[in-house]
């Protein structure tokens, strides 16, 4: 669990490493990355639900014709 003290220490270290000008850019990039990741996972969940629905619908449909094979007579 992140306590407020740990968060402040991490922020100070980030300020020292990247400087005050670069920090907002890093935050923006991180936010965009997280948003894109969430969008991608939502899309994959939607794709999975669609595929499951299609499979369930195809199982409900009756087969077009059930072909019965007739025995083949040999001429021996």
N, CA, C and O atoms as a MOPAC input file, in Angstrom:
PM7 MOZYME 1SCF
protein

 N      0.84300 1    -1.17900 1     0.00000 1
 C      0.00000 1     0.00000 1     0.00000 1
 C      0.89000 1     1.24600 1     0.00000 1
 O      1.89800 1     1.31800 1     0.70400 1
 N      0.48800 1     2.20600 1    -0.80200 1
 C      1.27700 1     3.44200 1    -0.89700 1
 C      0.76100 1     4.44700 1     0.13500 1
 O     -0.40200 1     4.85000 1     0.11100 1
 N      1.63700 1     4.82600 1     1.01500 1
 C      1.28000 1     5.83200 1     2.01000 1
 C      1.61000 1     7.21300 1     1.45200 1
 O      2.37400 1     7.32700 1     0.49400 1
 N      1.04400 1     8.26000 1     2.04100 1
 C      1.35400 1     9.61400 1     1.56100 1
 C      2.85100 1     9.93900 1     1.62800 1
 O      3.36700 1    10.65700 1     0.77200 1
 N      3.53200 1     9.42600 1     2.61600 1
 C      4.96600 1     9.68400 1     2.74600 1
 C      5.72800 1     9.08100 1     1.56800 1
 O      6.61000 1     9.72400 1     0.99800 1
 N      5.39100 1     7.86400 1     1.21000 1
 C      6.05500 1     7.19500 1     0.09600 1
 C      5.76000 1     7.93700 1    -1.20600 1
 O      6.64600 1     8.08600 1    -2.04700 1
 N      4.52700 1     8.40200 1    -1.37900 1
 C      4.15700 1     9.13600 1    -2.57800 1
 C      4.95000 1    10.43000 1    -2.70700 1
 O      5.40000 1    10.77200 1    -3.80100 1
 N      5.12700 1    11.15200 1    -1.60800 1
 C      5.89200 1    12.40300 1    -1.62600 1
 C      7.35200 1    12.11800 1    -1.96000 1
 O      7.95700 1    12.83900 1    -2.75300 1
 N      7.91500 1    11.08800 1    -1.37300 1
 C      9.31100 1    10.73300 1    -1.64700 1
 C      9.48100 1    10.37000 1    -3.12400 1
 O     10.45000 1    10.78800 1    -3.75700 1
 N      8.54700 1     9.59800 1    -3.66900 1
 C      8.62200 1     9.21500 1    -5.08100 1
 C      8.50300 1    10.44400 1    -5.97700 1
 O      9.19500 1    10.53000 1    -6.99100 1
 N      7.64800 1    11.38900 1    -5.62600 1
 C      7.49100 1    12.61700 1    -6.40500 1
 C      8.76200 1    13.45700 1    -6.38000 1
 O      9.16500 1    14.00000 1    -7.40800 1
 N      9.39700 1    13.56800 1    -5.21400 1
 C     10.64600 1    14.32400 1    -5.10200 1
 C     11.74200 1    13.67000 1    -5.94600 1
 O     12.48800 1    14.36400 1    -6.63700 1
 N     11.83900 1    12.36200 1    -5.89500 1
 C     12.84500 1    11.65200 1    -6.69600 1
 C     12.58300 1    11.85900 1    -8.18700 1
 O     13.51900 1    12.08000 1    -8.95400 1
 N     11.30800 1    11.78800 1    -8.60500 1
 C     10.97000 1    12.00900 1   -10.00900 1
 C     11.31200 1    13.43100 1   -10.43100 1
 O     11.79100 1    13.64700 1   -11.54400 1
 N     11.07400 1    14.39800 1    -9.56100 1
 C     11.41800 1    15.79600 1    -9.86300 1
 C     12.91400 1    15.95900 1   -10.05100 1
 O     13.36000 1    16.67500 1   -10.94700 1
 N     13.68900 1    15.29100 1    -9.20300 1
 C     15.14600 1    15.39300 1    -9.29900 1
 C     15.64400 1    14.72900 1   -10.59000 1
 O     16.50700 1    15.27300 1   -11.27800 1
 N     15.10100 1    13.56200 1   -10.91100 1
 C     15.56100 1    12.83400 1   -12.08600 1
 C     15.15200 1    13.49200 1   -13.40700 1
 O     15.97300 1    13.61800 1   -14.31500 1
 N     13.90300 1    13.90800 1   -13.51600 1
 C     13.38800 1    14.38700 1   -14.79700 1
 C     13.26800 1    15.90200 1   -14.88600 1
 O     13.19600 1    16.43800 1   -15.99200 1
 N     13.24400 1    16.58800 1   -13.79700 1
 C     13.10700 1    18.03900 1   -13.81200 1
 C     11.64900 1    18.46300 1   -13.89300 1
 O     10.79200 1    17.68100 1   -14.30500 1
 N     11.36700 1    19.69800 1   -13.50100 1
 C      9.97300 1    20.15600 1   -13.45500 1
 C      9.34900 1    20.32800 1   -14.84600 1
 O      8.12600 1    20.26300 1   -14.97300 1
 N     10.14800 1    20.54200 1   -15.87700 1
 C      9.59700 1    20.72500 1   -17.21800 1
 C      9.16300 1    19.42700 1   -17.87200 1
 O      8.20100 1    19.40700 1   -18.64000 1
 N      9.84500 1    18.37400 1   -17.58100 1
 C      9.57900 1    17.07300 1   -18.22200 1
 C      8.48100 1    16.29000 1   -17.50100 1
 O      7.85600 1    15.41800 1   -18.10500 1
 N      8.23900 1    16.58000 1   -16.24000 1
 C      7.28800 1    15.81300 1   -15.43100 1
 C      5.85800 1    15.84200 1   -15.99200 1
 O      5.22400 1    14.78800 1   -16.04700 1
 N      5.32100 1    17.00100 1   -16.41200 1
 C      3.96200 1    16.97900 1   -16.98500 1
 C      3.87100 1    16.13800 1   -18.26000 1
 O      2.85900 1    15.47900 1   -18.49600 1
 N      4.91800 1    16.16000 1   -19.07500 1
 C      4.92000 1    15.35000 1   -20.29400 1
 C      4.88800 1    13.85400 1   -19.95300 1
 O      4.19300 1    13.07300 1   -20.60200 1
 N      5.64200 1    13.47900 1   -18.93900 1
 C      5.64100 1    12.07600 1   -18.52000 1
 C      4.27400 1    11.66000 1   -17.99300 1
 O      3.80100 1    10.55800 1   -18.26900 1
 N      3.64800 1    12.54600 1   -17.23600 1
 C      2.30800 1    12.25800 1   -16.71900 1
 C      1.29500 1    12.09900 1   -17.83400 1
 O      0.45600 1    11.19800 1   -17.79500 1
 N      1.36900 1    12.97600 1   -18.83200 1
 C      0.46600 1    12.88900 1   -19.98200 1
 C      0.66900 1    11.57700 1   -20.72800 1
 O     -0.29100 1    10.89200 1   -21.08000 1
 N      1.92400 1    11.24000 1   -20.96100 1
 C      2.22500 1     9.99800 1   -21.67600 1
 C      1.74600 1     8.77300 1   -20.91800 1
 O      1.21900 1     7.82800 1   -21.50400 1
 N      1.93600 1     8.80300 1   -19.61200 1
 C      1.48800 1     7.68400 1   -18.78200 1
 C     -0.03200 1     7.57100 1   -18.81800 1
 O     -0.57500 1     6.47100 1   -18.91900 1
 N     -0.71300 1     8.70500 1   -18.73700 1
 C     -2.17800 1     8.70500 1   -18.79000 1
 C     -2.69500 1     8.17100 1   -20.11300 1
 O     -3.64100 1     7.38400 1   -20.14100 1
 N     -2.07500 1     8.60000 1   -21.21900 1
 C     -2.49100 1     8.11500 1   -22.53600 1
 C     -2.24900 1     6.61400 1   -22.66800 1
 O     -3.07000 1     5.88800 1   -23.22900 1
 N     -1.12200 1     6.16300 1   -22.14700 1
 C     -0.81500 1     4.73500 1   -22.21200 1
 C     -1.82000 1     3.90200 1   -21.44300 1
 O     -2.25600 1     2.85300 1   -21.91700 1
 N     -2.18800 1     4.36000 1   -20.26800 1
 C     -3.16900 1     3.63100 1   -19.45800 1
 C     -4.52300 1     3.61700 1   -20.16300 1
 O     -5.20000 1     2.58900 1   -20.18900 1
 N     -4.92200 1     4.76200 1   -20.73900 1
 C     -6.20600 1     4.84900 1   -21.44900 1
 C     -6.22700 1     3.90000 1   -22.64300 1
 O     -7.21500 1     3.19500 1   -22.85100 1
 N     -5.15500 1     3.87100 1   -23.42900 1
 C     -5.09400 1     2.98300 1   -24.58700 1
 C     -5.13300 1     1.51800 1   -24.16400 1
 O     -5.75300 1     0.68900 1   -24.82900 1
 N     -4.47000 1     1.20700 1   -23.06000 1
 C     -4.48400 1    -0.17200 1   -22.55800 1
 C     -5.89900 1    -0.57900 1   -22.16100 1
 O     -6.35200 1    -1.67500 1   -22.49000 1
 N     -6.59900 1     0.31300 1   -21.44900 1
 C     -7.97500 1     0.00400 1   -21.04400 1
 C     -8.87500 1    -0.15600 1   -22.25800 1
 O     -9.69800 1    -1.07100 1   -22.30600 1
 N     -8.72700 1     0.72500 1   -23.23700 1
 C     -9.53100 1     0.62000 1   -24.45100 1
 C     -9.26600 1    -0.69600 1   -25.17200 1
 O    -10.19700 1    -1.33900 1   -25.65800 1
 N     -8.01200 1    -1.09400 1   -25.24300 1
 C     -7.66700 1    -2.34300 1   -25.92100 1
 C     -8.25000 1    -3.54700 1   -25.19000 1
 O     -8.73500 1    -4.47900 1   -25.83200 1
 N     -8.21100 1    -3.54300 1   -23.87600 1
 C     -8.76900 1    -4.66800 1   -23.12800 1
 C    -10.28000 1    -4.69000 1   -23.25000 1
 O    -10.87800 1    -5.76600 1   -23.29100 1
 N    -10.91600 1    -3.51400 1   -23.30800 1
 C    -12.36600 1    -3.47500 1   -23.49600 1
 C    -12.73800 1    -4.03300 1   -24.85900 1
 O    -13.72000 1    -4.76500 1   -24.98300 1
 N    -11.96100 1    -3.69500 1   -25.88200 1
 C    -12.24200 1    -4.20100 1   -27.22600 1
 C    -12.07900 1    -5.71400 1   -27.28500 1
 O    -12.87500 1    -6.40500 1   -27.92100 1
 N    -11.05200 1    -6.22500 1   -26.62800 1
 C    -10.85000 1    -7.67200 1   -26.65500 1
 C    -11.97300 1    -8.37700 1   -25.91400 1
 O    -12.38100 1    -9.46900 1   -26.31000 1
 N    -12.48400 1    -7.76700 1   -24.83800 1
 C    -13.62000 1    -8.35100 1   -24.13100 1
 C    -14.85000 1    -8.35300 1   -25.02400 1
 O    -15.60000 1    -9.32900 1   -25.04400 1
 N    -15.06700 1    -7.25700 1   -25.77100 1
 C    -16.20500 1    -7.18400 1   -26.67800 1
 C    -16.08400 1    -8.23800 1   -27.77000 1
 O    -17.07000 1    -8.89100 1   -28.11100 1
 N    -14.88800 1    -8.41100 1   -28.31800 1
 C    -14.66900 1    -9.41400 1   -29.35200 1
 C    -14.96900 1   -10.81300 1   -28.81900 1
 O    -15.59000 1   -11.62600 1   -29.50400 1
 N    -14.53100 1   -11.08200 1   -27.61600 1
 C    -14.77400 1   -12.38600 1   -27.00700 1
 C    -16.25800 1   -12.64000 1   -26.79500 1
 O    -16.74200 1   -13.74900 1   -27.02000 1
 N    -16.98100 1   -11.60800 1   -26.36000 1
 C    -18.42200 1   -11.76000 1   -26.15000 1
 C    -19.13800 1   -11.99100 1   -27.46900 1
 O    -20.06700 1   -12.79500 1   -27.54200 1
 N    -18.70700 1   -11.28600 1   -28.51900 1
 C    -19.33300 1   -11.45800 1   -29.82800 1
 C    -19.10900 1   -12.86900 1   -30.34400 1
 O    -20.02700 1   -13.49200 1   -30.87700 1
 N    -17.88900 1   -13.37600 1   -30.18900 1
 C    -17.58800 1   -14.72000 1   -30.67300 1
 C    -18.40200 1   -15.76900 1   -29.92300 1
 O    -18.90300 1   -16.71900 1   -30.52600 1
 N    -18.53500 1   -15.59900 1   -28.60700 1
 C    -19.32100 1   -16.54600 1   -27.82200 1
 C    -20.77800 1   -16.51800 1   -28.26400 1
 O    -21.43200 1   -17.55700 1   -28.35400 1
 N    -21.28200 1   -15.30400 1   -28.54000 1
 C    -22.66400 1   -15.17100 1   -28.97600 1
 C    -22.87000 1   -15.83700 1   -30.33200 1
 O    -23.87100 1   -16.52200 1   -30.54400 1
 N    -21.92000 1   -15.63800 1   -31.25500 1
 C    -22.01800 1   -16.25400 1   -32.57700 1
 C    -21.99300 1   -17.77600 1   -32.47700 1
 O    -22.73600 1   -18.46100 1   -33.17900 1
 N    -21.14600 1   -18.29500 1   -31.61400 1
 C    -21.05900 1   -19.74800 1   -31.44100 1
 C    -22.36900 1   -20.29100 1   -30.88400 1
 O    -22.86800 1   -21.32100 1   -31.33700 1
 N    -22.92100 1   -19.58800 1   -29.89600 1
 C    -24.17800 1   -20.03900 1   -29.30100 1
 C    -25.30800 1   -20.01100 1   -30.32500 1
 O    -26.14500 1   -20.91300 1   -30.35400 1
 N    -25.33500 1   -18.96900 1   -31.16800 1
 C    -26.37400 1   -18.87600 1   -32.18900 1
 C    -26.21100 1   -19.97100 1   -33.24300 1
 O    -27.19800 1   -20.54000 1   -33.71000 1
 N    -24.97300 1   -20.26100 1   -33.61300 1
 C    -24.75800 1   -21.29200 1   -34.63300 1
 C    -25.11900 1   -22.67800 1   -34.10300 1
 O    -25.53100 1   -23.54400 1   -34.87300 1
 N    -24.97000 1   -22.89200 1   -32.81700 1
 C    -25.34800 1   -24.18800 1   -32.24200 1
 C    -26.86200 1   -24.34700 1   -32.19800 1
 O    -27.37800 1   -25.46100 1   -32.28500 1
 N    -27.58200 1   -23.21200 1   -32.06200 1
 C    -29.03900 1   -23.26700 1   -32.00600 1
 C    -29.63800 1   -23.59100 1   -33.36800 1
 O    -30.69600 1   -24.21500 1   -33.45100 1
 N    -28.96500 1   -23.16700 1   -34.43400 1
 C    -29.47600 1   -23.40600 1   -35.77900 1
 C    -29.43500 1   -24.89800 1   -36.10000 1
 O    -28.51300 1   -25.61500 1   -35.71200 1
 N    -30.45000 1   -25.33400 1   -36.81300 1
 C    -30.51000 1   -26.72700 1   -37.21900 1
 C    -29.55900 1   -26.94600 1   -38.38500 1
 O    -29.39500 1   -26.05400 1   -39.21700 1
 N    -28.94100 1   -28.09600 1   -38.46300 1
 C    -28.08900 1   -28.38500 1   -39.62900 1
 C    -28.94300 1   -28.41700 1   -40.89200 1
 O    -30.10300 1   -28.82800 1   -40.84900 1
 N    -28.37700 1   -27.98800 1   -42.01100 1
 C    -29.11000 1   -27.90500 1   -43.27800 1
 C    -29.68600 1   -29.26800 1   -43.66400 1
 O    -30.89100 1   -29.38200 1   -43.88900 1
 N    -28.88400 1   -30.25300 1   -43.74000 1
 C    -29.32200 1   -31.61900 1   -44.05200 1
 C    -28.40400 1   -32.58600 1   -43.33100 1
 O    -27.18500 1   -32.42200 1   -43.30500 1
 N    -29.01500 1   -33.57900 1   -42.75700 1
 C    -28.15700 1   -34.60900 1   -42.18700 1
 C    -28.07000 1   -35.71600 1   -43.22300 1
 O    -29.04400 1   -36.42200 1   -43.48500 1
 N    -26.92800 1   -35.85100 1   -43.78700 1
 C    -26.72500 1   -36.83300 1   -44.85200 1
 C    -26.41000 1   -38.19000 1   -44.24800 1
 O    -25.48800 1   -38.34300 1   -43.44700 1
 N    -27.20500 1   -39.16800 1   -44.66000 1
 C    -26.93900 1   -40.53200 1   -44.21400 1
 C    -26.26200 1   -41.25400 1   -45.36500 1
 O    -26.73900 1   -41.25100 1   -46.50000 1
 N    -25.18100 1   -41.84800 1   -45.05000 1
 C    -24.44800 1   -42.57900 1   -46.08400 1
 C    -25.02500 1   -43.97100 1   -46.23100 1
 O    -25.26800 1   -44.68500 1   -45.25800 1
 N    -25.22900 1   -44.32100 1   -47.46500 1
 C    -25.74600 1   -45.65800 1   -47.73900 1
 C    -24.56400 1   -46.61000 1   -47.85000 1
 O    -23.49500 1   -46.23000 1   -48.32600 1
 N    -24.75800 1   -47.83600 1   -47.41300 1
 C    -23.65900 1   -48.80400 1   -47.51200 1
 C    -23.27700 1   -49.06300 1   -48.97200 1
 O    -24.13500 1   -49.11400 1   -49.85400 1
 N    -22.03700 1   -49.21800 1   -49.19400 1
 C    -21.53200 1   -49.46900 1   -50.54300 1
 C    -21.38600 1   -50.96900 1   -50.74000 1
 O    -20.77900 1   -51.66700 1   -49.92700 1
 N    -21.96300 1   -51.45100 1   -51.84600 1
 C    -21.87400 1   -52.88100 1   -52.12400 1
 C    -20.63100 1   -53.15900 1   -52.95300 1
 O    -20.34200 1   -52.45500 1   -53.92100 1
 N    -19.91900 1   -54.16700 1   -52.57200 1
 C    -18.73400 1   -54.52500 1   -53.34400 1
 C    -19.09200 1   -55.57300 1   -54.39500 1
 O    -19.98200 1   -56.39700 1   -54.18300 1
 N    -18.41300 1   -55.53600 1   -55.49400 1
 C    -18.71100 1   -56.46000 1   -56.60100 1
 C    -17.69800 1   -57.60000 1   -56.62000 1
 O    -17.01500 1   -57.79700 1   -57.62500 1
 N    -17.59500 1   -58.30900 1   -55.59100 1
 C    -16.63900 1   -59.42200 1   -55.53100 1
 C    -17.31000 1   -60.74700 1   -55.67100 1
 O    -16.64500 1   -61.78300 1   -55.64100 1

